[in-house]
Structure formats: C-alpha cells, structure tokens
C-alpha cells in the first residue's frame, strides 16, 4: 500500500509518496533553488543527512550540494550566485 502527501508553502508544492520496497535511482530526483544553501547545508549536516556531493561553487553560477533523503533519493539544492 502506498501513501501520498502534498506539502504547500507560499507558491511551492512538494508531492511525497511512501512506497514500500522503493529503491532510490542513481540520479538526482529533485533540484531545488533555495535562498541560503549554506544554511540548509549546515542544517542537513547537523541532522545527520548523508551529503552525496560537497557544497561547492559551480561554473554555472550556482552554489550547490547534493544530499540523500532517508530512502537514498538524491536531492540537489542550490543558490544562484
């Protein structure tokens, strides 16, 4: 049995699905633009999230990192320079 949730804040929506037996893919499943990627990175590290790609300035004018959710799904987050 699967369960679904919809999270909303301001103009953003995030649809979540709990699916028993799910296996995370080898690619990033979400790409998010945030106001302060450094603050989010600090919170993720403090919470014990697995950092897949370190916080770095990219040549495409973004500061980004990738973390894995508890199921192993990779989420890419960044802030434009």
N, C-alpha and C positions, 0 to 999 in steps of 0.2 A: 504494500500500500504506500502511495506517495502522498506527501503533504505539501501544500504551497502557501506562501505568504507574499504579501505585497507591502513593501515599506515605502512611505512617501515623506518627503520633506521639501518644502518650497516647491520648486519646479522639477525636482528629481524623483524618479521612481526606481525601485530595485525589486525585482521579482526573484524570489527564492523558492527552491524546490528541495525537499528532503526525499531522496530516493534510495531506499536500502539497496546495497550492492553496487552503488555508483563507484566508478573508477575514474579518477581525475585524468584528463587528457594531458599530453606533453606540451601543449601550447597554453598561452595566457587566455583565460576565459573572460576576463573583463579588463577594460582600460578606463581609468578614472582620472579626471582632472580635478585637483584639489587646490585650495588656497595656500596651504602651507605643508608641502611634502615633508619638510624636515620635522615638523611637529608630529605628523602622522607616523613617520618612521620611528621617532622616539617612543610613541605610544605602542606601536607594534612590537618593538624590541622589549619594552617593559612588560608587555602582556605575554611574552614568550613566543610570539609568532616566528615561524621559520622564514628567514629572509633568503630568497632564492637568488636575487641579483642585488648587489650592494647599491646604496644611494650614490648617485653619480650625476654629473653634468654631462648631457649628451650633445653631440654636434648638431642636432636638430632643434636646438633652443628649448630644451626641457631639462629639468632636474627630476630624476625618476628613481624608483626602486621597484622590485617585484617581491611580493610575499605570498606564502601559501596559506590558504584557509585550513581549518581542521581536517577537511577531507582531501587536502593536497591540491586543490584547484589554485592555479597561479593567477594573481591579481596584480596588474601593472598600474602604478599610480604615479602621477607627476604634476609638476607646477611649471607653467611656461616661464622662461627667463624674461 
